[in-house]
């Protein structure tokens, strides 16, 4: 079940401020495998701050992608509820760009835009703005087969933003890229999140990527919330993976993952 709530709280001065979050309450999901039900999410509960980058780590089969697909509306829940503070528009970026080969880059980016909301001139401005934001302003008329893997992933990110997304769902979006392109995309992703003032739920298998990008790191264990690492306040961007602090955090994360095999 998906509902909306109006959240607010008070700071130390008694001033009222809004809580920008998505609340996940006791989520349940299972799949049928060989006529048996295989649980993937088990009473999964947490709050997602929509102004932060929350990275989910966990072994294969622990429920990371299933959780993201449920939030994206691509899978249904068996139980539990998702509560939004306000009607959030969620942009989704998959591991594969999933661009339509018969459309140009600019047409792919604007495919998900609400064309009834904007005039023709406004759509053109939005197209130009997104191409510039993603560093693709010189390739608007190109087709996907004329682009590199990194450029196609930038286009996929631009398409997710074109729907006026206020929060991003990222399912291992850079996993198929080479090392150097992946580093570039990580920097571009952080830049866009800062410029657009938006957060994301970012699924990855890479501990290094989680440390580079995450304000928060959530370890999933057998479909449940395992351990949280809140590193945003102590580790400003850009981060040095070779610093003593980062090495110590990485050691703790790896230890947690090694001790909790997925079912």
Secondary structure as UniProt FT lines:
FT   STRAND          2..4
FT   STRAND          8..10
FT   TURN            12..13
FT   STRAND          16..18
FT   STRAND          21..33
FT   TURN            34..35
FT   STRAND          36..49
FT   TURN            50..51
FT   STRAND          53..57
FT   TURN            60..61
FT   HELIX           64..71
FT   TURN            72..73
FT   STRAND          79..84
FT   STRAND          90..93
FT   TURN            101..102
FT   HELIX           105..109
FT   HELIX           110..112
FT   TURN            115..117
FT   HELIX           120..133
FT   TURN            134..135
FT   TURN            137..138
FT   TURN            140..141
FT   HELIX           144..146
FT   HELIX           149..162
FT   STRAND          167..171
FT   TURN            173..176
FT   HELIX           179..196
FT   STRAND          199..203
FT   HELIX           207..213
FT   STRAND          216..221
FT   TURN            222..223
FT   STRAND          224..230
FT   TURN            232..234
FT   TURN            241..242
FT   HELIX           244..259
//
